[in-house]
Amino acid sequence: MLLANTHTWFKDFIQDREFFSRLFKLALPIIAQQFIMSSLNLVNSIMVGQLGETSVAAVGLSNQVYFLFNLLLFGTNSGAAIFMAQYWGKADVPNIRRVMGLSLIVGAAGTLFFTSLGLFFPQMALGFYTTDPAVLELGVPYLRIYVISFPFTLFTFCYAFVLRSTGNVRLPMVVSVGALSVNTLLSYTLIFGKLGLPALGINGAAVAITIARILECSVLLWLSYRLKTPAAARPAELFQFDRAFIGRVMRRMLPVMFNEVFWSLGITTYNAIYAHVGTDAIAAMNIASTFDGLAIVMFIGIGNACAILVGNVIGAGDEKKAFRYAGNAIALAMFSSLVVGVLVWAGSGWMLLPYKVSPAVAQYALRILWVIATMLWLRSANMVLYVGIFRSGGDTKFAFLLDVGSIWVVGVPLALLGAFVFHLPIYWVYLLVMGDEINKFIFGLQRYRSKKWVHNLTTA
């Protein structure tokens, strides 16, 4: 009976042409964008890697401040996108723009905090991760330059999320890829002093990122208004909301924001633990994470496309179809991630050849890549469950409690035990961290099956 049911489900899954057509229309541009972004980040990582492991560690730890800021913006805008996607299912543009204005206000507060932190207290920010004076000497000026780009990133994030939530995934993709291409070219010339420009080392990479982010923001806003997209809101349309509207949106948005903040603090705690294991350990983690970014691009695309698609369907009032689409997205992510995991494992040795780092760093990075390859199916399923399904269904409190609880109750204690009690090598510490993903998957799958995550927010 079980075998027959499985066969029937699989047959229905592969024959669901409507799902695959709608999902891939949204997912492929996001996947392409993420792949190009990760590829160019890999090129930038290799360029910095030519300067040695201390430079790799300094850039990696400085990027942790951006990582926290990035996740705050992601939490704010993905919380807003829950409403945007559902409102788009009802073709309600005025309410989309009100939600957009609210997300800009909230994001501006976080932008002010992180920009001020990087400009005025960079030593304190980096001191959380490392006490290595050589790393701090390189990282402090890099961070001071980098944070200048944060206010521009605020607007880029907000407008890109509105465009994606309303089905326009190509425009932010094209603009982002163009900006990253400029970033890569500028990084090469400014890091190594090419084309008559001064050789600035890792500070050249920070200048290049800042210029690219300013260009990206300017072009995206200009095109959004030029093409009269749903994001082309006048100021009066952005901030025309009352207390009742704010309360209704913030009840769903705040758990997502807190989710990203506490999740990011968990991830940054992991990185602090890795850094305290040693400079070789954090350098290896930063190298491996660059390839990890390439490995997960498909599942970022599937997760984000699932969030848009499921949100649109719920807003249109078809909850049965939303449940079916969500299940198909989980299955697609798991099947495809097994294939990608095998490719990562098989190619892991070749991936490290361009890096001029010590044999110890290379060996650590290789074994971390093996862990990434083995656990990719689990992480991809969780990405779809928590970002693609629970949030788009408005089930933000459950997602917050389980996601954050898994990190702080399971992952962080296991990492501390591995690093400071058992003194395990970095790759074993990283494997222990995956305990939080196992916990999230078990309880997340149960929640999906219960259908309690489905909430139509447009009727509230």
WORA-V684063 format. One record per residue. N is the residue number from 1. PHI is phi as a letter, one per 40 degrees, with the letter a starting at -180 (NA if undefined). PSI is psi in whole degrees, -180 to 180 (999 if undefined). Layout:
N_PHI_PSI / N_PHI_PSI
This chain:
1_NA_-46 / 2_c_-42 / 3_c_-41 / 4_c_-42 / 5_c_-41 / 6_c_-42 / 7_c_-42 / 8_c_-44 / 9_c_-45 / 10_c_-38 / 11_c_-45 / 12_c_-37 / 13_c_-52 / 14_c_-18 / 15_c_5 / 16_c_77 / 17_c_-36 / 18_c_-44 / 19_c_-51 / 20_c_-39 / 21_c_-48 / 22_c_-40 / 23_c_-49 / 24_c_-28 / 25_c_-36 / 26_c_-40 / 27_c_-39 / 28_c_-44 / 29_c_-37 / 30_c_-43 / 31_c_-44 / 32_c_-44 / 33_c_-48 / 34_c_-38 / 35_c_-46 / 36_c_-41 / 37_d_-48 / 38_c_-37 / 39_c_-45 / 40_c_-35 / 41_c_-35 / 42_c_-44 / 43_c_-45 / 44_c_-40 / 45_c_-41 / 46_c_-40 / 47_c_-46 / 48_c_-35 / 49_c_-21 / 50_c_-17 / 51_c_-3 / 52_h_168 / 53_c_-28 / 54_c_-41 / 55_c_-40 / 56_c_-45 / 57_c_-42 / 58_c_-46 / 59_c_-42 / 60_c_-43 / 61_c_-36 / 62_c_-36 / 63_c_-15 / 64_c_-32 / 65_c_-44 / 66_c_-37 / 67_d_-45 / 68_c_-46 / 69_c_-44 / 70_d_-42 / 71_c_-30 / 72_c_-46 / 73_c_-39 / 74_c_-42 / 75_c_-45 / 76_c_-49 / 77_c_-32 / 78_c_-31 / 79_c_-43 / 80_c_-35 / 81_c_-22 / 82_d_-46 / 83_c_-41 / 84_d_-46 / 85_c_-43 / 86_c_-39 / 87_c_-35 / 88_c_-31 / 89_c_-24 / 90_b_5 / 91_f_40 / 92_b_82 / 93_c_-41 / 94_d_-41 / 95_c_-31 / 96_d_-43 / 97_c_-32 / 98_c_-43 / 99_c_-39 / 100_d_-45 / 101_c_-40 / 102_c_-40 / 103_c_-33 / 104_c_-41 / 105_c_-48 / 106_c_-44 / 107_c_-32 / 108_c_-36 / 109_c_-45 / 110_c_-37 / 111_c_-43 / 112_c_-42 / 113_c_-52 / 114_c_-34 / 115_c_-44 / 116_c_-40 / 117_d_-47 / 118_c_-34 / 119_c_-43 / 120_b_-22 / 121_b_47 / 122_c_-36 / 123_c_-41 / 124_c_-42 / 125_c_-45 / 126_c_-26 / 127_c_-18 / 128_c_-29 / 129_c_-32 / 130_a_153 / 131_b_6 / 132_c_113 / 133_c_-32 / 134_c_-40 / 135_c_-43 / 136_c_-39 / 137_c_-38 / 138_c_-37 / 139_c_-35 / 140_c_-53 / 141_c_-34 / 142_d_-47 / 143_c_-40 / 144_d_-38 / 145_c_-43 / 146_d_-42 / 147_c_-14 / 148_c_-25 / 149_c_-12 / 150_c_-44 / 151_c_-35 / 152_c_-35 / 153_c_-34 / 154_d_-51 / 155_c_-37 / 156_c_-47 / 157_d_-52 / 158_c_-50 / 159_c_-37 / 160_c_-40 / 161_c_-39 / 162_c_-46 / 163_c_-45 / 164_c_-43 / 165_c_-24 / 166_b_18 / 167_g_-4 / 168_c_82 / 169_c_-15 / 170_c_-41 / 171_d_-53 / 172_c_-29 / 173_c_-50 / 174_c_-44 / 175_c_-44 / 176_c_-43 / 177_c_-41 / 178_c_-44 / 179_c_-40 / 180_c_-34 / 181_c_-43 / 182_c_-42 / 183_d_-45 / 184_c_-44 / 185_c_-45 / 186_c_-38 / 187_d_-45 / 188_c_-46 / 189_c_-35 / 190_c_-29 / 191_c_-45 / 192_b_-2 / 193_g_49 / 194_c_166 / 195_f_33 / 196_g_3 / 197_c_156 / 198_c_150 / 199_c_108 / 200_b_0 / 201_g_-142 / 202_c_-23 / 203_c_-29 / 204_c_-37 / 205_c_-38 / 206_c_-42 / 207_c_-43 / 208_c_-44 / 209_c_-44 / 210_c_-46 / 211_c_-44 / 212_c_-40 / 213_c_-37 / 214_c_-44 / 215_c_-43 / 216_d_-48 / 217_c_-47 / 218_c_-46 / 219_c_-41 / 220_c_-44 / 221_c_-42 / 222_c_-46 / 223_c_-36 / 224_d_-41 / 225_c_-36 / 226_c_-40 / 227_c_1 / 228_f_50 / 229_c_168 / 230_d_-20 / 231_c_-9 / 232_c_69 / 233_c_142 / 234_c_155 / 235_d_-39 / 236_c_-34 / 237_c_-31 / 238_c_-37 / 239_b_24 / 240_c_73 / 241_a_159 / 242_b_-179 / 243_c_-37 / 244_c_-42 / 245_c_-45 / 246_d_-46 / 247_c_-42 / 248_c_-42 / 249_c_-45 / 250_c_-27 / 251_c_-33 / 252_c_-33 / 253_c_-40 / 254_c_-44 / 255_d_-35 / 256_c_-43 / 257_c_-48 / 258_c_-36 / 259_d_-51 / 260_c_-38 / 261_c_-51 / 262_c_-31 / 263_c_-45 / 264_c_-35 / 265_c_-35 / 266_c_-45 / 267_c_-41 / 268_c_-28 / 269_c_-41 / 270_d_-47 / 271_c_-34 / 272_c_-40 / 273_c_-46 / 274_d_-43 / 275_c_-36 / 276_c_-18 / 277_c_-34 / 278_i_160 / 279_c_-36 / 280_c_-39 / 281_c_-48 / 282_c_-32 / 283_c_-43 / 284_c_-41 / 285_c_-40 / 286_c_-38 / 287_c_-49 / 288_c_-36 / 289_c_-28 / 290_c_-44 / 291_c_-32 / 292_d_-40 / 293_d_-36 / 294_c_-39 / 295_c_-32 / 296_c_5 / 297_d_-40 / 298_c_-37 / 299_c_-26 / 300_c_-44 / 301_c_-46 / 302_c_-43 / 303_c_-46 / 304_c_-39 / 305_c_-39 / 306_c_-42 / 307_c_-44 / 308_c_-48 / 309_c_-48 / 310_c_-40 / 311_c_-43 / 312_c_-43 / 313_c_-41 / 314_c_-44 / 315_c_-32 / 316_c_-6 / 317_g_10 / 318_b_82 / 319_c_-31 / 320_c_-44 / 321_c_-35 / 322_c_-43 / 323_c_-42 / 324_c_-46 / 325_c_-40 / 326_c_-45 / 327_c_-41 / 328_c_-37 / 329_c_-40 / 330_c_-48 / 331_c_-44 / 332_c_-43 / 333_c_-43 / 334_c_-45 / 335_c_-48 / 336_c_-31 / 337_c_-28 / 338_c_-41 / 339_c_-47 / 340_c_-39 / 341_d_-42 / 342_c_-41 / 343_c_-40 / 344_c_-45 / 345_c_-46 / 346_c_-34 / 347_c_6 / 348_d_-38 / 349_c_-39 / 350_c_-28 / 351_c_-28 / 352_c_-5 / 353_c_-36 / 354_c_-12 / 355_c_133 / 356_c_75 / 357_b_170 / 358_c_158 / 359_d_-34 / 360_c_-45 / 361_c_-44 / 362_c_-41 / 363_c_-42 / 364_c_-47 / 365_c_-39 / 366_d_-46 / 367_c_-30 / 368_c_-39 / 369_c_-35 / 370_c_-40 / 371_c_-43 / 372_d_-46 / 373_c_-40 / 374_c_-37 / 375_c_7 / 376_c_-38 / 377_c_-37 / 378_c_-45 / 379_c_-36 / 380_c_-39 / 381_c_-42 / 382_c_-35 / 383_c_-44 / 384_c_-42 / 385_c_-50 / 386_c_-39 / 387_c_-41 / 388_c_-31 / 389_b_-61 / 390_c_-42 / 391_c_-44 / 392_c_-25 / 393_c_2 / 394_g_12 / 395_c_57 / 396_c_-30 / 397_c_-45 / 398_c_-47 / 399_d_-42 / 400_c_-50 / 401_c_-43 / 402_c_-42 / 403_c_-52 / 404_c_-40 / 405_c_-39 / 406_c_-40 / 407_c_-51 / 408_c_-24 / 409_c_-30 / 410_b_-59 / 411_c_-52 / 412_c_-47 / 413_d_-40 / 414_c_-40 / 415_c_-42 / 416_c_-43 / 417_c_-46 / 418_c_-40 / 419_c_-44 / 420_b_-17 / 421_b_-51 / 422_c_-10 / 423_f_49 / 424_c_156 / 425_c_160 / 426_d_-36 / 427_c_-31 / 428_c_-36 / 429_c_-43 / 430_c_-38 / 431_c_-40 / 432_c_-36 / 433_d_-30 / 434_c_-9 / 435_d_-32 / 436_c_-32 / 437_c_-38 / 438_c_-45 / 439_c_-44 / 440_c_-40 / 441_c_-45 / 442_c_-51 / 443_c_-30 / 444_c_-40 / 445_c_-38 / 446_c_-41 / 447_c_-42 / 448_d_-47 / 449_c_-28 / 450_c_-19 / 451_g_11 / 452_c_-8 / 453_c_-10 / 454_c_116 / 455_b_122 / 456_c_106 / 457_c_-13 / 458_c_-13 / 459_c_-1 / 460_c_999
